[in-house]
Amino acid sequence: MEPIQFYSNIIGMKEETHGEKETMFTINGRNFFIENSEHNTVYFEFAVDDFERSKKKLLDSGCKVDHIYHERSEMISDPFGLKFHLYEVGKTK
């Protein structure tokens, strides 16, 4: 079974968008993504009000940065292997 069918049909997530690079699902108000690649990377998305404070707390707790998209948008891995996109909303410079 392919990941997209699994998360949609078995887990019950709603497929919101299906693009060339990723598929976005939602469940209980949370965004959930599957990367369309040979690895089918699965990750969550967390929007925060204070990026630096949130990132510091995560890094101090054993998380690591996997990819920096821009100043306040990064892919993070937790110590247990779960990945999530951490980004800041609501602040303007």
C-alpha positions as CSV (number, residue, x, y, z in Angstrom):
1,M,0.0,0.0,0.0
2,E,1.3,3.5,-0.9
3,P,1.7,6.0,2.0
4,I,-1.0,8.4,0.5
5,Q,-3.6,5.7,0.4
6,F,-2.6,4.5,3.9
7,Y,-2.9,7.9,5.6
8,S,-6.1,8.7,3.7
9,N,-8.0,5.3,3.8
10,I,-6.7,3.6,6.9
11,I,-5.8,6.6,9.3
12,G,-8.6,8.8,8.0
13,M,-6.7,11.9,7.2
14,K,-8.2,14.3,4.7
15,E,-6.0,14.9,1.6
16,E,-5.9,18.7,1.1
17,T,-3.4,19.1,-1.7
18,H,-1.3,16.9,-3.9
19,G,1.6,18.6,-5.6
20,E,4.7,17.6,-7.4
21,K,6.8,17.7,-4.2
22,E,4.4,16.8,-1.4
23,T,0.9,15.8,-0.4
24,M,-0.8,17.7,2.5
25,F,-3.2,16.1,4.8
26,T,-5.2,17.5,7.7
27,I,-6.5,15.9,10.9
28,N,-7.8,17.6,14.0
29,G,-6.6,21.0,12.8
30,R,-3.0,19.8,12.2
31,N,-1.2,19.8,8.9
32,F,0.6,16.6,8.0
33,F,2.8,16.1,4.9
34,I,4.2,13.3,2.9
35,E,7.1,14.2,0.7
36,N,6.7,12.8,-2.8
37,S,10.2,11.2,-3.1
38,E,11.8,7.7,-3.0
39,H,11.9,8.0,0.8
40,N,8.2,9.2,1.3
41,T,9.3,11.3,4.3
42,V,6.5,12.0,6.6
43,Y,6.4,15.2,8.7
44,F,4.1,17.5,10.7
45,E,3.9,21.2,10.5
46,F,4.0,23.5,13.6
47,A,3.4,27.2,13.4
48,V,4.8,29.1,16.4
49,D,4.7,32.8,17.6
50,D,8.3,32.9,18.7
51,F,10.6,30.9,16.4
52,E,13.9,31.4,18.3
53,R,12.4,30.5,21.7
54,S,10.7,27.4,20.3
55,K,13.8,26.3,18.3
56,K,16.0,26.7,21.4
57,K,13.7,24.6,23.5
58,L,13.7,21.9,20.9
59,L,17.4,21.9,20.4
60,D,18.0,21.8,24.2
61,S,15.7,18.8,24.3
62,G,17.7,16.8,21.8
63,C,16.2,17.8,18.5
64,K,18.4,18.7,15.5
65,V,18.0,20.9,12.4
66,D,17.8,18.9,9.2
67,H,17.1,21.7,6.7
68,I,16.9,25.5,6.8
69,Y,14.4,26.9,4.4
70,H,14.8,30.5,5.5
71,E,15.4,32.5,8.7
72,R,12.2,31.4,10.5
73,S,11.4,28.1,8.7
74,E,13.3,24.9,9.4
75,M,12.8,21.1,9.2
76,I,13.5,19.6,12.6
77,S,14.0,16.0,13.7
78,D,13.1,15.0,17.3
79,P,15.2,12.4,19.2
80,F,12.7,9.7,18.3
81,G,12.9,10.2,14.5
82,L,9.8,12.3,13.9
83,K,10.2,15.2,11.6
84,F,8.4,18.5,11.5
85,H,8.5,21.8,9.8
86,L,8.8,24.6,12.4
87,Y,8.0,28.1,11.2
88,E,6.9,31.4,12.7
89,V,3.7,33.1,12.0
90,G,2.4,36.5,13.1
91,K,5.6,38.5,13.5
92,T,6.7,41.2,11.1
93,K,10.1,42.8,11.2
